Amino acid sequence: MSPATTIESAYLGAMHQRLNVALQRAMEISGGLGGTQLNWKPAPQSWSIAQCYEHITIGAGECAATLRPAGERARITGALAR
């Protein structure tokens, strides 16, 4: 395994762990909220909780698409276990 592959593997593993922690925390914070609460905005120009989650989800999807090739290389070389 090359040093670059080891760094990629460590980075991807850390990113995956951070994403899982963030998702778990988001569910803990908002899991009991209803639709009205999730869509409430403190001011017209502010975002609701639901809009924030949507923004994060879209951004995470774009980030995952960017990182996917590095993840595949790490899996192929055995640097990243599932």
TORVODREN-983671 format. One record per residue (C-alpha): residue in one letter; x, y, z. Coordinates in steps of 0.5 Angstrom, whole numbers, plus 2048, in hexadecimal, padded with zeros to 3 digits. Each point is the difference from the previous one (the first is absolute). Layout:
AXYZ...
//
This chain:
M800800800S8038077FEP800806805A7FB8037FBT7FB7FB801T8017FF807I7FF808801E7FA7FF7FCS7FD7FA804A801804806Y7FD8067FEL7FA7FD7FDG7FF7FC806A800806804M7FB8047FCH7FB7FA800Q801800807R7FE807801L7FA8007FBN7FD7FA804V801804807A7FD8067FDL7FA7FC7FDQ7FF7FD807R800807803A7FC8037FBM7FB7FA802E801801807I7FE807800S7FA8007FBG7FD7F9800G7FA802805L7FF8067FBG7F98017FCG8008037F9T7FE806802Q806801805L8057FD7FBN7FD8057FBW7FF806804K8058067FFP802805805A8008067FBP7FE8007F8Q8078007FES8027FB805W8007F87FES7FC7FB804I8037FA803A7FD7FC7FAQ8048057FBC8067FF804Y8007F8800E7FE8007F8H8068057FFI8057FB804T7FD7FA7FCI8018037FAG807802802A8027FA803G7FE7FC7F9E8048057FCC8067FF805A7FF7F87FFA8008007F9T806804800L8047FB805R7FD7FA7FDP8067FE7FBA805801806G7FB7FB804E8007FB7FAR8088017FFA8017FE808R7FB7FA800I8037FD7F9T807801804G7FD7FD806A802807804L7F8801802A7FC7FA803R7F9800800
//
